[in-house]
């Protein structure tokens, strides 16, 4: 029984190490679940223009809040709550989207024109 517990603990540890150390933006393991718990990915706010008439956005191209440049990757899936909203501020950690907030066009333009 003790040997079985040790083997299970080693398997769980190995899986954790693989997820954490091989979870780079260009790697094969880059999902909202793994990004949520990866301590090497920092939380950031990104600004984006999204299509109206829907509350589910796919392949969202965002702009970095620090310098206004386009992100090197797209957010695969972002859920919304206002089908009329066109500009959003997305708080996320890699592919893990924590929250979104609809903003005005003027606010959006001021954030990306840096």
N, C-alpha and C positions, 0 to 999 in steps of 0.2 A: 504494500500500500504506500509506503514512504517513497519507494523508488518511482512509482507511478506519479505521485504528486510532484516530485522533482522534475520528471520528464515533461509534465504539463507546464510547469512554471518556466522551464527552459524554452519550450515552444512559444509560449506567450511572449517571453522576453525577446526572442529572436524575431518574432513578427513585429513587435513594437520597434525594435532597432531598424529593421528593414523599412518600415513606414516612415520613420523620422529621418533617417540618414539618406534615403534615396528619394525623398519627396522634394525635388527641385522643380521649378516652373517648367522645365523642358523634359521632365521625366514621365514615365508611364503612370505613376501613382500620383495624380493631382486632381482630387475630387473634393467636393464640399465636406465630406466626412473626414478625410485625412487632413485637410487644411485647417479644419476647426481645432484640432488637437495638436498640430505641429507647432512646437515652440519657436521654430526658426522663421516663421512667416509672421510679419507684423500686421497689425490691424491698421487699415487706412480708409480714407474717404475718397471716393471716386465720383466724378460727375459725368452724366451721360444724357443723351437725347434718345428717347424711346418712342416707339410707335403708339399712336392713340387707338382707342377702340378695343384694347385687350388688357388683361391684368397679368399675363404671363409673358415675360420677355426672354428671348433666347439669343445667344451670341451677342451680348451687349458690349459694344466698344466704349470704353470709358476713358476719361482724361484724369491724369494725376492731379490731386489737389495742391501739391507742393509746387509744381513747375508748369502745369497746364499741358504737358506733353501727353500724347496718346499712350495708353498702356501697351505693353508688349504682348499681352494676351487678352482674350475676350472672356467675359463672364458667361459661362455656359447657360445658366438659368437664373433669372431674377423674378421673384413674384411681386406683384404690385397690388394696389387696392383702389386706384382711381383710373378708370378707363379713359378719362379725358386728360389726364396729366401727360405732359410731353417731356419735361426735364426733371431729372432725379439726382439726388445725392445718395450714393450707395455706401454704407458702412460695411466693409467686408474684410476678410482675412483670406487672401487667395481666392479660391472659388466659393468659400463659405460666406454667404451673404447674411449679415446679422440684422440689418434694417435698411429701409429706404425711406426717403422723404422727398415729396414733390416740391420743387422750387420754381421760382419765376424765371423767365427767359433772361432777364437782366442779371439775376444772381448767377445763372449758369454761365453767361458770357463773361462776367467779371472773374469767375473762377478759372476759366480756361484761357483767358487772354492775359497771360503773365509773361 
